[in-house]
Amino acid sequence: MNAVSLNSLWTYLQSLTLTTNNKKWLADHLYEAAKEETKAAKAGERLQLTTEDFILSTDMLEPIKDITPLPADYDFDKARIDYLMQKYG
């Protein structure tokens, strides 16, 4: 809406005989609608991540502190076949 339309709407609302509860209800509904529109607009934006977002706390790392990573050339398919052959072969 442009400024003239908003001003006309405001004048109209002021001319109504609204109780305090009516005004509160109207304000709450306008605020909720604005909040939902803002939330929808933010959902459409791309999430911007920084390197700090990828740093894990020591509490998160505690359960895996004793695990050593697999080598880069680890063959998962061979390991799966070896496991199945050992279990069922």
Contacts in CASP RR format, 6 or more apart in sequence:
PFRMAT RR
TARGET T0000
AUTHOR 0000-0000-0000
METHOD contacts of the structure
MODEL  1
MNAVSLNSLWTYLQSLTLTTNNKKWLADHLYEAAKEETKAAKAGERLQLT
TEDFILSTDMLEPIKDITPLPADYDFDKARIDYLMQKYG
1 9 0 8 1.000
13 26 0 8 1.000
18 26 0 8 1.000
END
